[in-house]
Amino acid sequence: MLVWSPLHGGLLGGVLRKKAEGTAVKSAQGRAVDALKEHGTAIAAYERFCADIGRDPAEVGLAWTLARPGVTGVLIGPRTPDHVDGAVRALDKPLTEEETDRLDALFPPVGRGGLRPPRG
């Protein structure tokens, strides 16, 4: 499976920190705004978790997506060289099993209490 927009329009890229700094771009518009309203508590816990393990939220989000069963790659849209560097770090430093378990508890997979995609 090839995943498009693994950071959900910036939502898993440190949206709360970026909004506080005034540097939010994609995460301050579109679907990320509505998703943040709905999942703000989980996103705040996610950003605290990333800070606890000393990693950038975007890097963690990519590493977590790549660790999902069946995922073979991600389509990203880096805008800066730092974004590319973070994506490489996500590949070079996978999450531990404990870290993945903590993320799965914050965002349960579909079938274990997680959100189902909208039906159209």
BARO-446693 format. One record per residue: residue in one letter; x, y, z of N, C-alpha, C in turn. Coordinates in steps of 0.1 Angstrom, whole numbers, padded with zeros to 4 digits, always signed. Example, Ala and Ser with C-alpha at 12.3 -4.5 7.8 and 13.67 -1.06 7.14 Angstrom:
A+0132-0057+0078+0123-0045+0078+0132-0033+0078
S+0128-0022+0071+0137-0011+0071+0129+0000+0079
This chain:
M+0008-0012+0000+0000+0000+0000+0009+0012+0000
L+0006+0022-0008+0013+0034-0009+0004+0045-0003
V+0009+0052+0007+0001+0061+0015+0003+0075+0010
W-0008+0082+0007-0008+0096+0003-0011+0105+0015
S-0004+0115+0016-0006+0125+0027-0005+0119+0041
P+0007+0112+0044+0008+0105+0057+0007+0114+0069
L+0009+0127+0068+0009+0136+0079-0005+0143+0080
H-0014+0139+0072-0028+0144+0071-0028+0159+0070
G-0022+0164+0059-0022+0178+0057-0015+0186+0067
G-0005+0180+0074+0003+0187+0084-0002+0185+0098
L-0013+0178+0100-0018+0175+0113-0009+0168+0122
L-0001+0158+0117+0009+0151+0125+0023+0156+0123
G+0024+0168+0118+0037+0175+0116+0040+0185+0127
G+0033+0185+0138+0036+0196+0148+0027+0208+0147
V+0014+0205+0143+0005+0216+0141+0003+0225+0152
L+0002+0220+0164-0001+0229+0176+0011+0238+0179
R+0023+0232+0178+0035+0240+0180+0036+0251+0169
K+0034+0247+0157+0035+0256+0146+0024+0267+0146
K+0012+0264+0151+0002+0274+0152+0006+0284+0163
A+0012+0279+0174+0016+0288+0185+0028+0297+0180
E+0036+0292+0171+0047+0299+0166+0043+0309+0155
G+0031+0306+0149+0027+0314+0138+0033+0309+0125
T+0038+0297+0124+0044+0292+0112+0036+0281+0105
A+0024+0278+0110+0016+0268+0103+0012+0272+0089
V+0014+0263+0080+0010+0266+0066-0002+0256+0062
K+0001+0244+0058-0009+0235+0054-0018+0231+0065
S-0013+0230+0077-0021+0226+0089-0031+0237+0093
A-0029+0249+0088-0038+0260+0092-0050+0262+0081
Q-0051+0252+0072-0061+0253+0062-0067+0240+0059
G-0078+0240+0051-0084+0227+0046-0088+0217+0056
R-0087+0205+0053-0092+0194+0061-0085+0193+0075
A-0073+0198+0076-0066+0197+0088-0072+0206+0099
V-0078+0217+0095-0085+0225+0105-0097+0218+0111
D-0105+0211+0103-0116+0204+0109-0112+0192+0117
A-0102+0185+0112-0097+0173+0120-0090+0178+0133
L-0084+0189+0133-0078+0194+0146-0089+0197+0156
K-0100+0203+0151-0111+0206+0160-0116+0193+0167
E-0117+0183+0159-0123+0170+0163-0113+0162+0172
H-0100+0162+0168-0090+0154+0175-0079+0162+0182
G-0082+0174+0186-0072+0182+0192-0066+0176+0205
T-0074+0169+0213-0068+0163+0225-0058+0153+0222
A-0061+0144+0212-0052+0134+0208-0039+0139+0201
I-0041+0150+0193-0030+0157+0187-0020+0163+0197
A-0026+0169+0208-0018+0175+0218-0010+0164+0225
A-0016+0152+0228-0009+0141+0234+0001+0136+0225
Y-0001+0135+0212+0009+0131+0202+0021+0140+0203
E+0019+0153+0203+0030+0162+0203+0038+0161+0216
R+0031+0159+0227+0038+0157+0240+0047+0144+0239
F+0041+0133+0233+0048+0121+0231+0061+0123+0223
C+0060+0130+0212+0071+0133+0203+0082+0141+0211
A+0078+0150+0219+0087+0158+0227+0094+0149+0237
D+0086+0140+0243+0092+0130+0253+0103+0122+0247
I+0101+0117+0235+0111+0109+0229+0122+0117+0221
G+0120+0130+0221+0130+0138+0215+0131+0138+0199
R+0119+0136+0193+0118+0136+0179+0108+0145+0173
D+0110+0150+0161+0101+0159+0155+0088+0152+0151
P+0076+0158+0153+0064+0152+0150+0063+0146+0136
A+0067+0154+0126+0066+0149+0112+0075+0137+0110
E+0086+0136+0116+0095+0124+0115+0088+0112+0122
V+0082+0114+0133+0075+0103+0140+0063+0099+0132
G+0055+0108+0126+0044+0105+0118+0047+0096+0106
L+0058+0100+0100+0063+0092+0088+0068+0078+0092
A+0076+0078+0103+0081+0065+0108+0069+0056+0112
W+0059+0062+0119+0048+0054+0123+0040+0048+0111
T+0037+0057+0101+0030+0053+0089+0038+0041+0082
L+0051+0043+0081+0059+0033+0074+0059+0020+0082
A+0057+0020+0095+0057+0008+0103+0043+0000+0103
R+0033+0006+0096+0020+0000+0096+0021-0013+0087
P+0014-0023+0091+0014-0035+0082+0008-0032+0068
G+0016-0037+0058+0011-0036+0045+0016-0023+0038
V+0021-0013+0045+0026-0001+0039+0040-0003+0033
T+0041+0000+0020+0053-0001+0013+0060+0012+0010
G+0053+0023+0011+0059+0036+0009+0049+0047+0012
V+0054+0059+0012+0046+0071+0014+0048+0082+0004
L+0038+0089+0000+0040+0100-0009+0040+0113-0001
I+0051+0120-0001+0052+0132+0007+0054+0144-0002
G+0052+0156+0003+0053+0168-0004+0062+0178+0003
P+0075+0175+0005+0084+0184+0012+0085+0197+0006
R+0084+0208+0014+0086+0221+0008+0100+0227+0011
T+0107+0221+0021+0120+0226+0024+0130+0215+0025
P+0143+0218+0025+0153+0207+0027+0152+0201+0041
D+0148+0208+0051+0145+0202+0064+0135+0191+0064
H+0124+0193+0056+0114+0183+0054+0120+0170+0049
V+0128+0172+0039+0135+0160+0033+0144+0153+0043
D+0151+0161+0050+0160+0155+0061+0152+0147+0071
G+0140+0153+0075+0132+0146+0085+0126+0133+0079
A+0123+0133+0067+0118+0120+0060+0129+0110+0060
V+0141+0114+0057+0152+0104+0057+0155+0099+0072
R+0154+0108+0082+0155+0103+0096+0144+0093+0099
A+0132+0095+0094+0121+0086+0097+0124+0072+0091
L+0131+0071+0080+0136+0059+0074+0147+0053+0081
D+0157+0061+0085+0169+0056+0092+0167+0052+0106
K+0157+0058+0113+0155+0055+0127+0140+0051+0129
P+0137+0038+0127+0123+0034+0129+0119+0035+0144
L+0106+0035+0146+0101+0036+0160+0103+0022+0167
T+0105+0023+0180+0105+0010+0187+0091+0004+0188
E+0091-0008+0192+0077-0015+0194+0070-0007+0205
E+0076-0003+0216+0070+0004+0226+0064+0018+0221
E+0072+0025+0213+0067+0038+0208+0055+0036+0198
T+0056+0025+0190+0045+0022+0181+0032+0019+0190
D+0034+0011+0200+0022+0008+0209+0016+0020+0215
R+0025+0030+0219+0019+0042+0225+0012+0050+0215
L+0016+0050+0202+0009+0057+0192-0004+0050+0188
D-0004+0037+0188-0016+0030+0186-0026+0032+0197
A-0022+0034+0209-0031+0037+0220-0037+0051+0218
L-0030+0061+0213-0035+0074+0210-0044+0074+0198
F-0041+0067+0188-0048+0066+0176-0051+0052+0172
P-0061+0046+0178-0064+0031+0176-0066+0028+0162
P-0061+0017+0157-0064+0013+0143-0079+0010+0141
V-0083+0011+0129-0097+0008+0126-0099-0007+0130
G-0111-0009+0136-0114-0022+0141-0111-0024+0156
R-0103-0014+0161-0100-0014+0176-0103-0001+0181
G-0114+0005+0176-0119+0018+0181-0115+0030+0173
G-0107+0028+0163-0102+0039+0155-0113+0043+0145
L-0110+0055+0139-0119+0061+0130-0120+0053+0117
R-0132+0052+0112-0133+0045+0098-0133+0057+0088
P-0128+0054+0076-0129+0064+0066-0144+0067+0062
P-0146+0079+0058-0160+0082+0054-0165+0074+0042
R-0177+0070+0042-0183+0063+0031-0189+0072+0021
G-0186+0070+0009-0192+0080-0001-0201+0074-0010
